[in-house]
Amino acid sequence: MSLAETYHVHLGFWTNWSYGKIEGATLTLTRRNGGLLVAFLAIFIGATGKSFWRIACFVLHRLLSNPTPQDGIYHQLQAILRNSAAAQDAAWSLGHVVWGWRVPARFRKPFPRLFAIITFAIVVSVSFGVAGIFSSQITTDTANEVLLKGDNCGPLEGNDVEDWDGYVNLFSPLQWKRVTTYANYALQCYYGNVTAGQEDCFPYLRPKLKTTVTTNASCPFDSEMCKSQTENLIVDTGFLDSHSDLGLNSVPEDRFQMRLVHHCAPIVTEGFSAPFKANDTDVETMRYYYGPLNSRANYTQEMPMLGSEFDIFNKSTYRPWRSRPRADYGINVLKTYSGTPYITDTFSMFTPIPQLNHTDADVMLFFLSSPGITFMEPVDDPWFSAHRQGPREGNVMHNRTRPTYLQDEPARVLGCTFRMQYCNPNIPEGDEGRCTPLAGYVDDRFDITSLYKDSQQKAKFRWAIDVFQLGFFSISGIVDSMGVSALVARQGLAANSQGPLPNNQWQREVQHWVGASLASIQGSFVEMANGPPGPQYERFRKAPENSTQETVCQNMKIITTKYSSFSVLGMGLILGFGTIIMFLDVALEPIVDAIHARRHRRGKGNAKATYVRLEWNANTTLQLQRLAHEHRGVGTWKMHGWAHPVTEPGEKLAMVDMRDEEHTLLVRPDEWEGLDVGKGEKGSPRISTMASGSSLWSDDSEDVRKAKATDPKVPRHMRRAMTFDSLDSSVSGSLAERKRRGVRRVDTGRTTLVDEENLGWGDKGGPISPDMLKKVKSFEGLSDGVRTPVEEEVDEIREGGKEGQGGGLRRVP
């Protein structure tokens, strides 16, 4: 709630000194761009979570890798760790593993083995998911705090304007609009219960400045002047900080504090009032004597006597349903200022009597009248007091009447004192130079700039005080500008009748005025930084005169929902750590492989490290697919990096045997062509496969197979498959009685599946049988110019046979 319809907000980077130079680094964007940034951060955190999981999988896979034969749970776990892109996918897949191995006949206690990894995956998934959701919390505390540009700053000043018509037609109405805005703001944000985030209490940094209210205070004047000695009111703001309360964004050394104290009490009228009737008129008035107005008037206030305006109620011809003039409250305020004689004599509206006089405070008197208002119930409030019997008012529809009550006196008087002081929060408490004495608003007996030693600080402080004094409305200024509209009780006034009022209504009124006064302090600085509300008011703007004053103008914070501010530190941490994690996700594997290769070249490598690396590489989806097809004898595979094996152009790979849907196998392309897939039935005979232990050419004799293996017209993948079939048949016999598990290094670029029992070859290699050596030698001439891993393996076996040793073929420990 403010005069300005729009605010000139600084977009970009700035420092919020509430959090220091580093933590306070802030980026302000429009609401639209801020939403895009929040969405990007959420996506970025999600991507970071995936990279973190991939790193965790890489570490876990290597830690769990075991170069000895393992069961199915082990291999399924390793495959999931190698191929799961996200933690939630891994948790879901591992859950299926636990469920799949639940059958008692093959129960290998999978849950205890997988519980820790499943839990870890869930924690990672939930953690990064929550982090993504709450990534917008980097805007917490400063989400709606923005900095005004201050490019057209300056408070409005009407005292030095030579254009009187402009002052009357523009400046005065604007001042009334300002004070009305502050009073309405106080009703909504000070008078009632309000939460800190209520948008109607924007744009001020603090929706409500804190105050300490004492409702049982002593009399602020001589005791004879107060109606009560114990039921009076003090409203003390405490020390309001220029930075945290008023929104002046500054380093700690440039901050200041101010304190405002209001002390009020209903004033007695007996002994200080007397009726008066002028000689040339029949109108009788009541004069109040709390100090002369000037040299020609020895009284303070004059009000009409009670009788005349109520004579109509005493006439027998009065009818309550007849129209009568609208009744309303009347309020008048008089004020005197403390300070030097010049200040007091020039600006004070009256000279208070000794019982009311304060040399260290401004004194205000509020005169309240309620002529013609009928109160529906007696009022015991000392300022709104109404106990005199009024006319009975009735309801025509129900033919009933009820008594009413009238004000007790022509006017009731409320007296208040006002003190304020300034402090330098950088000076230790208890030091005499920390604060100025409590004094009146314009008391010039103290040099307030003496609180600071540095000239720049003095200049900033002086400019801030000028802004405050030009925009501030005291409670007397609030009442003087608004008149009876300043009364909260007036909201219950309708048809000349006032609803019930509590006994402390006067205290509520004062607290409302104080709230409006504090809102004017907040508003004065915001209006200074934002500039005049329209070009027609430029003539009243007091522009800054130097760079120091401009610095104050350009460091005003407000709250608005039209912009979003982000912590640069928070964004930096998110982007920094995320980038590091993503980089490690990409670079960790190559770095580890490079270290392994370097150690291997220096002769420091070991077989286990090699196995760990090869198992990680072989467990990728594409490599597992290659292993399945290549071991089936299908495809001429080339390696373009471990993740991307490819075949010769146009080669067709194995298909899925559909005749047993519960246990599918791969079918070679040449066997698929003769298969009637439309007539496959569950349980029908399988096509022979290497996995079943039969040869691909089981119907051919050994000589025929050898001729095919050396015939260049036979496709290369068929010859290589024949090599596998013949070699395995010669070495291990029937593969149906053995299980193929584990991986054995053939070369640094490729792995193939081998038997669990390595034909007796020990860790140091063993002698090869003469039959095996003869069988190996029979495969001379297989090469078509390109050495395949199988052919290299044959060479190794042949060389080992010549030496009587197992050559390079040995089971990895």
N, C-alpha and C positions, 0 to 999 in steps of 0.2 A: 504494500500500500504506500504509494509515493506520488509526488507531483509529476514526475517524469513518466512518459509513456514508453520511452525506449532509453536504453543505457548504452553508452559508447564503451564497449568492452575491448580490452586488449586481447588479441588472439595470438597465441604463440607461447614462447617460454618466458617465465618470470620466476622470481623467488618469493615463496611464502615464508616470511621470517618467523612465523609461528613454530616452524620445525627446523630452522637453521638453514645454512647455505646449501648443504648437501641433501638432507632429507626434504627440505622445502622447495627444491627445484620442481617446478610445476609447468605443465603444458595445458593450455586452455584451447578448446576447440568448440565449434558449434555443436549443438545437440546431435545433428545428423552425423557429422564426421566423428563425434565421440562414440556414437553407436557403432559405426563401422570399426573403429579402433578396438572397442570391447569385443566385437565379434571376431576380429582378427586374433586378438590375444587368446580367446577361447579356443580357436582352431589351432593356434600355435602351441598352446599347452597340450592339446590332444596329440599333435604330432610329436611333441617332446616326450609324451608318455609312451608312444609307440617306440621311439628310438631308445628310451630308457629300458623298455622291455626287451628289445632286441639285444642290447648290451648285456642285460641280465641273463638272457638265454645263451648268449655266447659264453659267458663265464660259467654258468651252470652246466652247459653241455661239456665243456672241457673238464670241469671238476668231476663230473659223473662218468666221463668216458673211461672204459675199462677194456684193455686189449685181450681179455680172456673171454671165452664163450659165455654168453648171457642169455637170459630167458626173454620171452616175448614182451613182458612189461618194460624191461630195460630198453629194448629197441624201439618200442612205441613211444616211450618217454623221450628218447633222444630225437626221434623223428619229429615229435610235436615241438620240442624246444627249438629244433632247427628251422621249422617252417611256420610257426605261429607268428602272425604279424602283430597281434595285439594281445594284451594280457587276458582280456576277457575271453578271447578265442581259445587261448591255451587252457584256461580254467575249464571252459566248456568241454574241450576235447579230452582233457585229463579226467573229467568227470565221467565221460563215456568209457574211458579205459577202465576206471574203477568199476563201472557198471558191467562192462563186458567180461571182466574177470571175476565176477561175483559167484559163478557156479562152483559149488563145493568141490566137484571133481577136479577142477583146475584152479582152485583157490590158492593163490600164492601170497596172500596178505597184501593186496595192492594198495589199500587205503593208507595204512601206516607209511608205506614207502612214498606215496604221492601226496600225503596230506600237507606237508610243509610247502611243497611247490605250489599246490592248488591254493593254499592260504596266501602265499606270497603273491601269486598272480591276481587274486581277488583284491588284496590290499593295494597293489599297484594300480589296478584298474579303477578302484573306487577313489583312491587318492588323487589321481590325475583327473578323474571325472569331476570330483568336487572342486579341485583347483581350477578347472576350466569354467565351472559354473560361477565360482566366486572370483574369477579374474577381475571382474568389474570392481571388486572391493579395493583395488588400488586407488579408486576415487573416494574411498571412505574418508570422512572428516573434511575433505576438501572438494567433495563431489560438485558442489554448487558454488564454491568460492571462486570469484573471478576478480580481476583487477581492472579498474576503470582506466581508460586512456588518459584522461585529464588534459586533452588537447584544447579544450575550450573552458578551462576551469576558472573559478573565481566566485566569491560570494556576492550576493546582491546587497547593494547599499543605497538607501534612499535619502540619507541625510545631506549629502553634498550635491544633490541633483538641482540644477537651476530651472529645469522645466517643471514648473509646478503643476501644470495640467497633466503632464505625463505621470507625475507622482500620484496625483489624485485618481486618475483614470486607469492607471496600470499597476503601479507599485502597491498602493493600499489594497485594492481588491486581491492582488496576489498574496499579500500578507494574510488577509482574512482566509483565503483558500488554504494557505499553508497551515495556519493554526487549526482550522477545521479538520484538515487531513490528520494532523497530529492527535487531535482529540478523538477522532474516530479510531485511529490506530490504537490509542490507549484503551479505548473501550473493548476492542477486540483482543489485544495482545497483552495488556497490562492488567486491566480490570478483571477479566475472566481467567479461567484456567486454559492455558494454551500449551501445546507441545512445541518443541523446538523446530520441528519440520513443517509447521503449518505454512502453506504458501502465502496466505493472506498477511503473514507477519514478515514477509520479505519486503525490501531488499537488505535490511540492516543485518550486520554480522551477528548481532545478538538480538533475537526477537524481543527479548525483554531484559532490560538492565536490572540487575538484582538490587533490592532495597531491604533494609531492616526496619520493620514497622513496630513501634512501641505504642500500644493503645492505652496504657495506664501511666503516662508520663506526668511529670510535675508541671506547674504553671510556668510558661515562658516569660512572664512579666512579674511585677509585684503581686504577691498573693492576693491582695484585695481586688485585683482586676479580673481574676478568673472565676467563673461559676463553679468550677470544680478544681480541687487541688491534686487529684489523683487520676482523673479520667481524661487526660489530654493526650495529644498525638505527637509523635516524633517519627519522621520518615527520613532515614539516613541511607544514602547510597553506598557508603563506604568508599573505598578508593577505586574509581573507574579508570581502567587502563586505556590509554590512547590506542594501543595496538589490539589487544584481545577483546575489548568492549566496544570501542568506537570504530574500529576498522582501519585505522591509519597504519598501513603496512610499513614497518620500519625496524631497523636493527635495535637491539636493546638499549644502546647508548643514546638513541634519539627519542626514546619514549618518555611520556609524562603521565601523571595521574591527576585526577580531580575528584573532589568530594563535595557533595551538596547535602545540606542538612536543613530540613523544614521542621519547625516546632510550632504547633498551633493549639489554640484553646478558645472556646466561647467566652466572650467578654461580658461582664456585668454592665447593665445600663443604668441601674438605680444609682443615683448620685452623680451620674454623668450625662443625664438627659433632662430636658425641661420643655414644656409646651411653649409655643411662641405664636403670637398673633400680631401681625403688622398693623399699624395704625390705619393704613389706607385700604385694608381689605378685611373681609370677614373670614378668610380661610385660616384655619388654625393648623399649625405644624408642630412637629416634635424635633427639637434640635439636640444633637449629641455633641458632647464636649470632651474630645480626646486630644485636642490640640488645635490651634487655629489654622485655618487654611491659608490665610495671608494677613497682612496688616489691617485689612478692612473687615475681615470675617473672623470672629473669635471662636467660632464653632467648627466642628469637623464635617457634619452631615445634617441635612434637613429633610424630614420625611413628612407626608401628610398624616394628620391625626386619624385615628380609627373612626369614628362615627359617621362622617359624611358619606363615605362610599358604601356604607351598610344601612343607611336610613331606609332604603327600599324594603329591607327585610322586616322593619318594624311597623310598616303600614298595613292596615287591615285589608287594603285592596291587593296586596301581593299575591300572585299566583305562581307557583313554582314552574308551571309549564310555559309561562310567558318568556319570550326571548329577553336576554339581557346581554350586555357587552361581554366579549370573551375576556375571562380573567387569566392573569399570568403572574409569574414571579417577577420581582424586580431585584436587581443586584447591582451594587456599585462598589468600586474598590479604590482605596487611597493607599499611597505608598510613600515611604521616606527612605532615603539612602544614607548609609553610613560612609564615612570617609573624611576627607579634608573639608573645611568649611565651604570651599568653592563647590565641591561635589554636592554637599548637603543642601546648600542654599539654591543651587542652580536646578537640580533635578528632583528634589523632594516635593511632594504634593501637599504636605502639611508638616507642621512641627509638632511631634508627639509630646504629650505631657510626660513629666519625669517618670511616672509609674509605668509608662510604655516604652520609654526611650532606651535604645541600645546603641552604644558607640561602636560595637563590633558586629552588628547585624542590620540588615534591612528589615523594616517593620511594615507590615501590610494589614489593613483593616478591610474586611468584607462586610458590607451592609446588605442584609437580605430582607425583603418584604414580600408579602403574598396577598395583596389587596384583592378582595372579591373571590378568592379561592376558598371553597368549602372542603374541609377534610372529612373523609368518611369515618375516621376514627380519631380519638384524641392522640396527639403527637407529643411524646415525652422527650424527643430530641431537643437539646438546648438551643440549637440554631433554627430548627423548624418548629419550635414550640407552638402548639395550637390546642387550647383548652376552652376558649370562650364558646358559649352556646351560640350556634348559628341557626338558620331557619331549618325547619324540617322539610326534607325533600321526599317526594313520593313517586310511586310507580302507578301511572294511570291504569294500566292493564290489570294490575292486581289490587288497586285501591288501597295501597299501603304507603305509609310514610316512615321515615327514619330520621334520627337526629344527625346534624352535621356540626362541625366545629370550625372556629375561625382563629386566625393568628392572635397570639397573646399581646403583641406589641406592634407598633407601626414598623419597627425594624429590629432585627436581632443582629448582633455584631460578633464576628469571628476575627480573632487576631492571630497573626502568624509572624514568626521571625525567619529570616533566611540567611544562612551562612555558607560559605564555600572556601575551599583552599586548593592549592596546587602543590604537587610533590614531584620530586625527581626520584624514581624508583631505583636508580643506580647508586644512590647514597645510602649507607647503612641506616637501618632503623635506630632511632634514638639520637641520631645526630641532629643538632639544631638547624642545620642548613638543609635538611631533607625536604621540609614542607614550609609553606608560608602559613601564617596564623589564620585561623578561621575568621573570615571577615565578610563584608558585604560584597555584592556582585561587582560593583565598579569602584570599590575602595582602592584609592591610588596611593595609599600611604606606604605600600610595600612594592619593591621592585621584584616582580615575579621572575624576570629573566635572570636574576642573580642565582637561581637554582642551578644554572649551567655555566661552565667556564669557557667552553669552546664557542667561538663566534658563530660557526655554522649551526651548532645546536641552539644557540640563542635565537638565531634568525628563524629557524624552523619552528621553534616553540612560540615565538612571537606571532608568526603567521597563523599557526594553529589557533592561538587564543583569539586573534582577530576574527577568524572564521567562526569560532564558537560564539563570540559576543555579538556578531552581526546576525546570526541565525537563531540564537537562543530565545526562547520564550519562558519567562518565569511564570509561576502560578498566577501572579497578578496580571501578567501580560496575557495569559490564556483567558482569564475571566474578563479582562478589559476588552479583548478583541471579540470574544464570542458572546458576551452578555449572558442572558438567561440560558442560552443554548449550552453553556458549559455545565449546567446542572444535570446530574444523572437522575435526580428525583423527578425531573420534568417529564421523563419518559412514562411516568404513571399518572400524568395529568391529562384528563379528557373531560370535555363538557363542563369546564370550570370546577371539576371535582378532582381532588387528589386522593389516590389510593393510599393504603396503609404504608407507613414509613417506620423503619426500625429506630431504636433509640440511639444508634450510632451512625445515622445517616450523614451527619456532617463529616465524620471521619472518612466515609466512603467518597464523599465529594472531594475532599482534600487529596486522597490517594489517587483519584482519577486525574485531578489537575497535575499532580506530581508526575504521573505517568505520561501525560501529554507533554509536560515540560521536558522530561527525559527523551521522549521521542523527537522533540525539536532539536536536542543536542545531536542525536544520531542523524537526523535529517539534514542538519546544517552542513556536516562534512560530506555527505553523499551529494547534496546539491552543489556544493563547492566544486567537487571533482567532476561532476557530470555537466556542469554549465547551466545556463538559464534554460527554463522549460520552453522557450520560444524566442525567435529572433527579435520580437518587439521588446524583449527585456534586456537586450544587449546594452542599452544605455545605462542600466543600473549595475552592470557587472564590474566588480573590482578585480581587474586582471593581476596576475602575479608580476612582480617587478624585476625578479632576478631568477637565476637557475635554482637557488635554494628553495624559493617558494614554489617553483615548478616541480621540484622533487616531491614536495608534499602533495601537490595536485595529482601527480602520476602514481601515487602509492596508496590508493584508497580501495579497500576490498568491500565487496557486497556479496549478497546471496541471490542467485537467480537460477531458475530451472531451464532457461533457454540456452545455457552453455554447460559444458562439462570440463572439469579440470582433472588432470591425471598427475599422479606422482611420477616424476621422471625416474627417480630411484627405483620405484617399484617396477616400472616398465623395463628399466635397464637390467634389473635382476632377472626378470622373467626372460627377456630376450637374450641376455648374456648366458645364463645357465642353460637355457634351451638350445642356444647355438652350440655351446660346448658339448652337450649331450648328443645333439644331432651329428656334430663332427666326429665324435667318438664312435657313433654308430656306423658311420661310413669308413672311418680310418682305422678303427681298432683291429679289425681282422687283417688288413694288409700290413699293419705295423707288426703285429704278432708273427705273421708269416715271414716277414722280412727278418725279424730277429731270429726266428727258427732257422731260416736259410743261412744266415750269417754264421750262426753257431755250428750248423751242419758243415759248412765249408771249412771251418776251423777245426773240425773233428770233435766238437763238443756236443754234437747232437746225440739223441738216444732214440731207441725204437719206439718207446711209449709216446714221446712227443710227436713222432711222425704219425703214429696211429691216431692220436688225438686230432691232429690236423686233417688227416685223410678222412676220418669218420665224420668230422664236421662238414667237409666238402662233399662227401658222398651222400650225406643225408638230405641234400636239397631235393626239392620236388622233381626237378628236371633230371638230376643225376639218378635218383631212385627209378625214375621212368626209364632212363637209358639202361640202367643195370637190368631191369626186368626185360626189356626188348632185346638187348644185346645177349643176355644169357639165354634167351629163347632162340638166338641165332638170326635175329632180324635186324637189318639196318647196318649201313657202313658209317660208323660214327666218327666224327671229328670233334675236337675239343677247341672251343673258342672261349677259354676261361672256364673255370669250374662250373659256373652257373648256366652256361649256354652250350650244351652239346648239340650238334646238328648232324644230319645224315647227308648222303649224296642227293643231289636234286632228283626229284621224282620217285624216290624210294618210298614204298608203302610199308607201314609197320603193322604189328600184330593187332588183332581185334579181340574183343571180349567174347568168350564162349558163353552163349546164352542158355545152354541146355541145362545147366545147374545153377539156378539163380541164387542159391544160398552159398555156393562155393565156386565163384567164377575163376576162370583161367584165361590166359592169353592164347590166341589161335593165330598161327602164321598165315600170311596172306594167301599162299598157295593152297593151304588147307581150307581157308575160309571160302574160296571160290567153289569148292565142292560141297559146301555145307548148306543144307536147306534149313535156314534159320526160321522159316515160317512153320516148320514141322518139328522143331526141337521140343523135346519133352523132358520134364524133370526126371533125373535118374538114368537118362539114356547114356550109352557108352561115350567116354571122352575120346577126343582126338589125342593121339600120343604126343606127349610133350616131354621136354627134358626134365621138367619138375617131377614127372611120374617115373623117371628112371629109365625110360626106353629111348633108344636111339632114333634120331630123325630119319635115318635110313636103315631101319631095323630089318627091312626085307632084302637089303643088298648084302652081298658078300664083302669080305674085307678087300678083295682085289678090286671089286667094282667101286667101292667107296674110295680106294686109293686112286683109281683112274679118274673118278669125278673130281677128287681133290686137286689133281694136277692138270685137269682139263681147263684151259683158259676160257672155254665157252660157258662153263658153269659160272653163274653169278658169284661175285666175290663174297657177298655175305653168306652164300650157301657153302662156299669152300671154308670160310672161317668157322661157320657153325659145325661143319664136318670135322674141322680140326678139334674144336671143343669136344664133340661127341666121341671121336675116336680116342682122343687123349684121356678123357675122363673114363671111358669104358676100359681102356687098357690099364689105367692106374687103379681105379677103385671098383671096378666091376659094376654091379647093378646099383644105380643111384637111388632106387626106390627104397633101399634098406638104410640109407644114410640121409642125414639132414644137412643142407647147405647153410652154414651160419658163419659169421665173422667176415672180415675183409682182410685181404693180403695185398701188400704192395707189389705191383708188377712193374710200374714205372711211376715217375713223379707226376704224371699227368692223367693217370687213369687207374681205376680199381675194378676188380671183378670178384664175383662170389666164388669161394672155394669150400672144400669139404671141411667139416669139423675135425676129422682125423686126417692129418696131413701125410698119410702114407708112410709114417715112420720117420719122416725127416725131422730131426731134432733141431734144437736151437743152433747147433754148430754145423748142421748139415750132415747127411748120412749117405752111404753108398747107394747108388741107383742100380737096380737089378738089370741083369743082361737083357732080359726080355723087354724091359722098359726102354733101355738104351736102343735096342734094335728097333722098337716101335717108333721112337723119336726120330731115329735116323731115316726112317722110311718116308718122312715128310719133307725131304729135301725137294726143292723146286716149287714149293707152295707160293713163294713170294712173287708178286707181280711188279716188283720194283719199289713198293711202299711197304715199309716194315710196320706191321701191326703189333700191338702189345702181345698177342698170342704167339706170333712168330718170334718176337724177342724172347718170350718165355721159353719157347722151344730151343732157341739158341742157348739160353742159360742152362737148360737141362742138358743139352748136348755137350756143352763145355764142361759141365760138372761131371758128366759121364766119362768124358775122356780122362779127366783127372781122378776119376774114381770117387768123386765127392758130389754132394748135392748142389754144388754151384751156388747161385744166388737165391735158390728157392729154399726158404725156411719159414717155419711158422713164427709169426711175430709174438714175442712173449707178452 
